[in-house]
Amino acid sequence: MNKTKFLGPKSYLLIFPAIALVIVSECITFPAKFNWLLVLFLISIAIIERMYMHLFNKIWLPYFIIVIGLIIFAKHSILYSFFYLVPDAVIIWLKRRVSFWYDLLPSLSISLITIVLGNSFYNWTSHSYISRLGTLFLLFVVNWVLAYFFSFFESGKLTTSPVVSTFIPTWFEIGVIFPYLAVFNYFNYPVVMSSFLAYLIVVKVCHSRRMQVNESHVRNLISLIGTRLQLQVLLMDLGSIKGVYYPNKRIIVIDHKLDYPEQLDTLVHEWIHCELRKYKKSPLFLEEIWVTILEAVISWYYVFNLKRILSTGGYK
């Protein structure tokens, strides 16, 4: 039996709603009185974020991790999370008309599963600063892993694209926002809003930079790789494959249907694979981790140096 076909059907995405239904029904609690200010705040943030976002799909880099990361330190976090997640899902449906069963419901379920696990973990800890910081990291990792399973069940393959495209905002979250928010053991509206605005600014800058990548930049990098590394780069129709490399022939082939930022990422990805094969071959899993990290660093370095590259006609 074909393994990809066995694991790939979209019906497998319904595993997430089934798990979410069971654990949410077991763990959700209801307050004696609703905090309507918090409800309004969460709905507003969900609307602002979804209307603002263009590049980064929130299944990979959700601000709800930050918001719920603070709410999780109080009671009823699972219930209040619905006031953030449901408006977000509605806006996605109105803008994109995606499938309820195979897009919205699994995505919503992944968020709920993440929140329940984070909530349970934090209640088990000492509630110290380290506990709060650890809970934020757990939220991030669980959501990231579940999102990759979502991607695999949906398409039948894993992709490094979300890791690369969200690399800088992700490290801004991990290195700046998480340590800042973990200082507080209660929901502080100015603190959450200030971190939210900082997050949006970083995402906006990264989005703007990536959207500046054009054919000239890609061609320039192809020329650089060909001249300095003696690698031949070809652009052609590869169907559903983004890129392939032939280390023995020193050839890289990129799908010409990709947009220019994705062509750039794929070119760097295949180039790194090709270079690593010069050395001792490592297990595929470990190689993919190294390639993904290096791809993100090199791609973003190139993106943030676009003007210099074009003005000098390439790296000197």
C-alpha positions as CSV (number, residue, x, y, z in Angstrom):
1,M,0.0,0.0,0.0
2,N,1.2,3.5,-0.8
3,K,2.1,5.1,2.5
4,T,1.5,8.7,1.4
5,K,-2.0,7.8,0.1
6,F,-2.7,6.0,3.4
7,L,-1.8,9.0,5.5
8,G,-2.7,11.8,3.1
9,P,-6.5,11.9,2.7
10,K,-8.1,15.0,4.1
11,S,-10.5,12.9,6.3
12,Y,-7.5,12.4,8.6
13,L,-7.8,16.1,9.5
14,L,-11.0,15.3,11.4
15,I,-8.7,13.7,14.0
16,F,-8.0,17.1,15.4
17,P,-11.7,18.1,16.1
18,A,-12.3,14.7,17.7
19,I,-9.4,15.1,20.1
20,A,-10.3,18.7,20.8
21,L,-13.9,17.8,21.6
22,V,-12.9,15.2,24.1
23,I,-10.3,17.2,26.0
24,V,-12.1,20.5,25.9
25,S,-15.3,18.9,27.3
26,E,-13.3,17.5,30.1
27,C,-11.3,20.6,31.0
28,I,-13.4,23.7,30.3
29,T,-14.8,25.7,33.2
30,F,-17.3,28.5,33.3
31,P,-17.1,31.7,35.4
32,A,-20.0,32.9,37.6
33,K,-19.8,36.2,35.8
34,F,-18.3,37.0,32.4
35,N,-15.5,39.5,32.0
36,W,-17.0,41.4,29.1
37,L,-14.1,43.8,28.8
38,L,-11.8,40.8,28.3
39,V,-14.3,39.4,25.7
40,L,-14.3,42.7,23.8
41,F,-10.5,42.9,23.9
42,L,-10.1,39.4,22.6
43,I,-12.6,39.9,19.7
44,S,-10.9,43.2,18.8
45,I,-7.4,41.6,18.7
46,A,-8.6,38.7,16.6
47,I,-10.2,41.1,14.0
48,I,-7.2,43.4,13.9
49,E,-4.7,40.6,13.5
50,R,-6.6,38.7,10.8
51,M,-7.3,41.9,8.8
52,Y,-3.7,42.9,9.2
53,M,-2.1,39.6,8.2
54,H,-1.4,38.9,4.6
55,L,1.7,36.7,4.5
56,F,1.9,34.7,7.7
57,N,-0.8,32.1,8.1
58,K,-1.7,32.1,11.8
59,I,-1.7,28.3,12.1
60,W,2.1,28.7,12.1
61,L,2.7,31.9,14.0
62,P,-0.4,32.7,16.1
63,Y,-0.6,35.7,18.4
64,F,-3.1,33.7,20.3
65,I,-0.1,31.9,21.9
66,I,0.8,35.2,23.5
67,V,-2.7,36.3,24.4
68,I,-3.7,32.9,25.8
69,G,-0.3,32.6,27.3
70,L,-1.4,35.3,29.7
71,I,-5.0,34.2,30.1
72,I,-3.8,30.7,30.8
73,F,-2.4,32.0,34.1
74,A,-5.9,32.8,35.2
75,K,-9.0,30.7,35.3
76,H,-11.4,29.9,32.5
77,S,-8.8,30.4,29.8
78,I,-10.2,27.7,27.6
79,L,-13.7,29.3,27.5
80,Y,-12.3,32.8,26.9
81,S,-10.1,31.5,24.0
82,F,-13.3,30.9,22.0
83,F,-13.9,34.7,21.9
84,Y,-10.5,35.0,20.1
85,L,-10.6,31.9,17.9
86,V,-14.1,32.0,16.6
87,P,-14.1,35.6,15.2
88,D,-10.7,34.7,13.6
89,A,-12.2,31.6,11.9
90,V,-15.2,33.6,10.7
91,I,-13.0,36.3,9.1
92,I,-10.9,33.6,7.4
93,W,-14.1,32.0,6.0
94,L,-15.5,35.3,4.8
95,K,-12.2,36.3,3.1
96,R,-11.2,33.0,1.6
97,R,-14.3,30.8,1.6
98,V,-12.2,27.8,2.8
99,S,-13.7,24.5,3.7
100,F,-15.3,24.4,7.2
101,W,-14.6,20.7,7.7
102,Y,-11.1,20.4,6.3
103,D,-9.7,23.9,7.0
104,L,-11.5,25.9,9.7
105,L,-12.5,23.2,12.1
106,P,-9.1,21.4,12.2
107,S,-7.3,24.8,12.5
108,L,-9.6,25.8,15.4
109,S,-9.1,22.4,17.0
110,I,-5.3,22.7,16.9
111,S,-5.5,26.0,18.8
112,L,-7.9,24.5,21.4
113,I,-5.7,21.4,21.9
114,T,-2.7,23.7,22.4
115,I,-4.5,25.8,25.0
116,V,-5.8,22.8,27.0
117,L,-2.3,21.2,27.1
118,G,-0.7,24.5,28.1
119,N,-3.3,25.1,30.7
120,S,-2.9,21.6,32.2
121,F,0.9,22.0,32.2
122,Y,0.8,25.3,34.0
123,N,-1.6,24.1,36.7
124,W,0.9,21.3,37.4
125,T,3.8,23.7,37.9
126,S,4.8,26.1,40.8
127,H,3.4,29.1,38.9
128,S,6.8,30.8,39.0
129,Y,8.3,33.0,36.3
130,I,10.1,30.0,34.9
131,S,6.8,28.1,34.8
132,R,5.1,30.8,32.9
133,L,8.0,31.1,30.4
134,G,8.1,27.3,30.1
135,T,4.3,27.3,29.4
136,L,4.7,29.9,26.6
137,F,7.4,27.7,25.0
138,L,5.2,24.6,25.4
139,L,2.3,26.4,23.7
140,F,4.6,27.4,20.8
141,V,6.1,23.9,20.3
142,V,2.8,22.1,20.6
143,N,1.1,24.4,18.1
144,W,4.0,24.1,15.7
145,V,4.1,20.3,15.8
146,L,0.3,20.0,15.4
147,A,0.4,22.5,12.5
148,Y,3.0,20.3,10.8
149,F,0.7,17.2,11.2
150,F,-2.1,19.3,9.7
151,S,0.1,20.2,6.7
152,F,1.1,16.5,6.3
153,F,-2.5,15.2,6.4
154,E,-3.6,17.9,4.1
155,S,-1.0,17.6,1.4
156,G,0.7,14.3,2.1
157,K,4.1,15.9,2.6
158,L,6.0,18.2,5.0
159,T,7.2,21.6,4.0
160,T,9.8,24.0,5.4
161,S,8.2,27.0,3.9
162,P,6.3,28.1,7.1
163,V,9.5,27.9,9.2
164,V,11.5,30.0,6.8
165,S,8.8,32.6,6.1
166,T,8.2,33.2,9.8
167,F,11.7,32.8,11.0
168,I,12.4,36.4,12.2
169,P,8.9,37.0,13.8
170,T,9.2,33.7,15.5
171,W,12.6,34.6,17.1
172,F,11.2,38.0,18.1
173,E,8.4,36.2,19.9
174,I,10.8,33.7,21.6
175,G,13.6,36.1,22.4
176,V,11.7,39.3,23.3
177,I,7.9,38.9,23.8
178,F,7.9,35.6,25.7
179,P,10.4,36.7,28.4
180,Y,8.6,40.1,28.7
181,L,5.1,38.6,29.1
182,A,6.2,35.9,31.5
183,V,7.0,38.5,34.1
184,F,3.3,39.0,34.7
185,N,1.1,36.4,36.4
186,Y,-2.2,38.2,35.5
187,F,-3.8,39.6,32.4
188,N,-2.6,43.2,31.9
189,Y,-4.3,45.0,29.0
190,P,-1.5,47.6,28.3
191,V,1.1,44.9,28.4
192,V,-0.7,42.6,26.0
193,M,-1.5,45.4,23.6
194,S,2.0,46.8,23.6
195,S,3.5,43.4,22.8
196,F,0.7,42.9,20.2
197,L,1.6,46.1,18.4
198,A,5.4,45.3,18.6
199,Y,4.6,41.9,17.0
200,L,2.5,43.4,14.3
201,I,5.3,45.9,13.4
202,V,7.9,43.1,13.1
203,V,5.5,41.0,10.9
204,K,4.7,44.1,8.7
205,V,8.4,44.9,8.2
206,C,9.2,41.2,7.3
207,H,6.2,41.0,5.0
208,S,7.2,44.2,3.2
209,R,10.7,43.0,2.7
210,R,9.8,39.6,1.4
211,M,7.3,41.1,-1.0
212,Q,10.1,43.3,-2.5
213,V,11.8,40.1,-3.8
214,N,11.5,40.1,-7.6
215,E,12.9,38.4,-10.7
216,S,16.1,40.5,-10.6
217,H,16.9,39.4,-7.1
218,V,16.3,35.7,-7.9
219,R,18.4,35.9,-11.2
220,N,21.2,37.7,-9.3
221,L,21.4,34.9,-6.7
222,I,21.3,32.3,-9.5
223,S,24.2,34.1,-11.2
224,L,26.1,34.2,-7.9
225,I,25.6,30.5,-7.2
226,G,26.6,29.6,-10.7
227,T,29.7,31.7,-10.7
228,R,31.1,31.0,-7.3
229,L,29.9,27.5,-6.6
230,Q,29.8,26.0,-10.1
231,L,26.1,25.0,-9.8
232,Q,23.8,25.2,-12.8
233,V,20.3,26.4,-11.9
234,L,17.3,25.7,-14.2
235,L,13.8,27.0,-14.0
236,M,11.0,24.7,-15.3
237,D,7.6,23.2,-14.5
238,L,8.0,20.6,-11.8
239,G,4.3,20.0,-11.1
240,S,3.8,19.8,-7.4
241,I,7.5,19.8,-6.5
242,K,9.2,23.0,-5.6
243,G,12.7,22.0,-6.4
244,V,15.2,19.2,-6.8
245,Y,19.0,18.9,-6.7
246,Y,21.5,16.6,-8.4
247,P,24.7,16.8,-6.4
248,N,26.7,14.6,-8.7
249,K,25.8,16.8,-11.8
250,R,25.9,20.0,-9.8
251,I,22.4,20.9,-11.1
252,I,19.5,22.5,-9.2
253,V,16.0,22.7,-10.8
254,I,13.4,25.2,-9.4
255,D,9.7,25.2,-10.3
256,H,9.1,28.4,-12.3
257,K,5.5,28.6,-11.1
258,L,6.5,29.6,-7.6
259,D,6.4,33.3,-6.7
260,Y,9.7,35.1,-6.4
261,P,10.1,34.9,-2.6
262,E,9.4,31.2,-2.7
263,Q,11.8,30.7,-5.7
264,L,14.5,32.4,-3.5
265,D,13.8,30.2,-0.5
266,T,13.7,27.0,-2.7
267,L,16.9,27.9,-4.5
268,V,18.7,28.4,-1.1
269,H,17.2,25.2,0.2
270,E,18.4,23.0,-2.7
271,W,21.8,24.8,-2.8
272,I,22.4,23.9,0.9
273,H,21.4,20.3,0.3
274,C,23.8,20.1,-2.7
275,E,26.6,21.5,-0.6
276,L,26.0,19.3,2.4
277,R,26.3,16.2,0.1
278,K,30.0,17.1,-0.5
279,Y,30.6,16.0,3.1
280,K,29.6,12.9,5.1
281,K,26.0,12.0,4.5
282,S,23.9,12.4,7.6
283,P,20.4,10.9,8.4
284,L,17.7,12.7,6.3
285,F,15.9,14.0,9.4
286,L,19.0,15.7,10.8
287,E,19.9,17.0,7.4
288,E,16.5,18.6,6.9
289,I,16.8,20.3,10.3
290,W,20.1,21.8,9.4
291,V,19.0,22.8,5.9
292,T,15.9,24.5,7.2
293,I,17.8,26.6,9.8
294,L,20.5,27.5,7.3
295,E,17.9,28.2,4.6
296,A,16.0,30.6,6.9
297,V,19.2,32.5,7.9
298,I,20.6,32.8,4.4
299,S,17.2,33.7,2.8
300,W,16.5,36.4,5.3
301,Y,20.0,37.8,5.0
302,Y,19.5,38.1,1.3
303,V,16.0,39.6,1.7
304,F,17.3,42.3,4.0
305,N,20.2,43.1,1.6
306,L,18.2,43.5,-1.6
307,K,19.1,47.1,-2.3
308,R,22.8,46.4,-1.8
309,I,22.6,43.4,-4.1
310,L,21.0,45.3,-6.9
311,S,23.2,48.4,-6.5
312,T,26.4,46.4,-6.7
313,G,25.2,43.9,-9.2
314,G,25.6,41.0,-6.8
315,Y,27.8,40.2,-3.8
316,K,31.4,41.2,-4.2
